[in-house]
Amino acid sequence: MADGSATPAELDSGEHIMIHVLIVVSWLGGAVQGATISTQEFSSAERCEAARLALIEYAKARSIEETLRPVCTQK
């Protein structure tokens, strides 16, 4: 798939595919609203890390990097 996640056909083919998940915790609404958590799956650690770094750069450009905690982990 275009987003780097495995298709069901790939998972059924017997190939061992390690899925990596980018977990983003943000406090954009402040402490009153609490944290927001979002996830995105990737087929490799490299793709996950590239997305994480792009998110950090985006946040820095808008001076909001302190409100984000992006982490890549294996699923």
N, C-alpha and C positions, 0 to 999 in steps of 0.2 A: 504494500500500500504506500501511497505517497507520503504519509506521515511517519513511516518507518516501522509501523506495527505489522505483525505477522497476520496473514490471512488464515482462515480455517483450513484451507487446502494445504498451506505450508505446514501447519501444525499436524495435520493428518498424514503427511508424507513420510513420517518417521524421522525427519530431521530434528535434531535437538536445537531449538531456538531459544536463546536466553533473552527474555524481555527485560528492558530497563524502564523504569518509571521515573519521570521528573515530577517531584512533589513540590509544590509552591505554596508556602504559607505566607499570607499577607495580612497586614493590619491596616489596610487602606482606609477603613472606616473608623479607625481609632479603637481604643480600649473599650469604649461604650458598646460598640457593635460586635466586638470580639474578632477572632481570626477567621479568615476565609482560606480554605484549602482547595487546591485544584491539582489534577494529575493529568499526565500525558504519557502514553507508552511509546517506546522506541525499540528498534530491533538490535541496537548496539550501544555500548557504553559511550562510544565516540559521538554518535548522534545525540544522545542524551546530554552529554557534556557541552556540545556545541549549542544546543538549545538553551541550556542553563546559562552559559556565558553570554549569549545574545540577550537573554532576559535581563541579566545584570547590567549589560551595557545600555539597554533601553531604559532601565530604571535610573541609572546614573545620569543619563541625558535629561531626565525629568526631575532629578534631585529627590527621588523617592526610594533609593536603594536600601535605606535603613528599615523600610517597611516590608521588605521581601526576604524570605529565606528559601531559596531554591536548592533542592537536594536531589541527586540522582541515586537510585538504588535498584538492585535487581528484584524482579518480581518472582 
